[in-house]
């Protein structure tokens, strides 16, 4: 298995559901909200997270939003962090990971 993988499979909500439920995601995950979830995709720039309790949300934790010296979390790793931004154009929640 390659060390990098795009989010795929049954753990990834369909793109139309993510789009249709964006307003609910924004309401459920305000800036400074604490989140937990599972890593469902890894790329050199960061990890994609399936957010617990918000089934149609995808979060992105870029390496620039990880604690200094933290390794890129593995696929299926359980992570936690704080919402610091949301991007409406691609329906992503940006997260700063906690150690």
C-alpha positions in Angstrom: 0.0 0.0 0.0 1.2 3.5 -0.9 1.9 5.8 2.1 -0.5 8.3 0.5 -4.1 7.8 -0.4 -7.1 9.9 -1.4 -10.3 9.4 0.6 -12.3 6.6 -1.0 -14.7 3.9 0.0 -17.7 3.6 2.2 -16.3 5.9 4.9 -16.4 8.9 2.6 -19.7 10.7 2.3 -20.9 11.2 -1.3 -20.0 14.6 -2.7 -23.6 15.6 -3.3 -24.4 14.9 0.4 -21.4 17.0 1.5 -22.7 19.8 -0.7 -26.3 19.5 0.2 -25.5 19.5 4.0 -22.9 22.2 4.0 -25.1 24.7 5.9 -25.7 22.0 8.6 -22.0 21.3 8.7 -21.2 25.0 9.2 -23.8 25.2 12.0 -22.5 22.1 13.7 -18.8 23.0 13.4 -18.2 26.7 14.2 -14.7 28.1 14.3 -13.0 27.0 17.5 -15.2 23.8 17.8 -13.3 20.8 19.1 -13.5 17.8 16.7 -12.4 14.2 16.7 -12.4 11.7 13.8 -10.7 9.1 11.7 -8.1 9.8 9.0 -9.6 8.7 5.7 -7.0 10.1 3.4 -3.3 11.1 3.4 -1.4 13.3 1.1 2.0 15.0 1.5 0.2 18.3 2.4 -2.0 16.8 5.1 -4.8 14.5 6.1 -8.5 14.2 5.4 -10.7 13.4 8.4 -14.2 12.0 8.7 -15.6 14.1 11.6 -17.3 12.2 14.4 -20.9 13.2 14.9 -21.2 15.1 11.6 -21.6 12.4 9.0 -21.5 14.5 5.9 -18.5 16.6 6.9 -14.9 16.2 5.7 -12.1 18.0 7.5 -8.6 18.8 6.2 -5.6 19.1 8.5 -2.7 20.5 6.5 0.8 20.0 7.7 1.0 23.7 8.4 -1.7 23.3 11.0 0.0 20.4 12.9 2.2 20.8 15.9 5.8 21.2 15.0 7.5 17.9 14.8 4.3 15.9 14.5 4.3 13.0 12.0 1.6 12.9 9.4 -1.1 10.7 11.0 -1.6 7.2 9.4 -4.8 6.1 7.6 -7.5 5.1 10.1 -5.7 7.0 13.0 -8.0 8.7 15.5 -7.2 12.4 15.7 -8.5 15.5 17.4 -8.2 19.2 16.9 -9.9 22.6 16.6 -11.8 24.1 13.6 -10.0 27.2 12.5 -11.6 27.8 9.1 -14.2 26.6 6.6 -14.0 26.8 2.9 -17.3 27.0 1.1 -16.0 26.6 -2.4 -15.0 23.0 -1.7 -17.0 22.3 1.4 -14.1 21.6 3.7 -13.6 22.2 7.4 -10.0 23.2 8.1 -8.6 21.8 11.4 -5.6 22.4 13.5 -4.6 19.1 15.0 -3.8 18.5 18.6 -0.8 16.4 19.7 
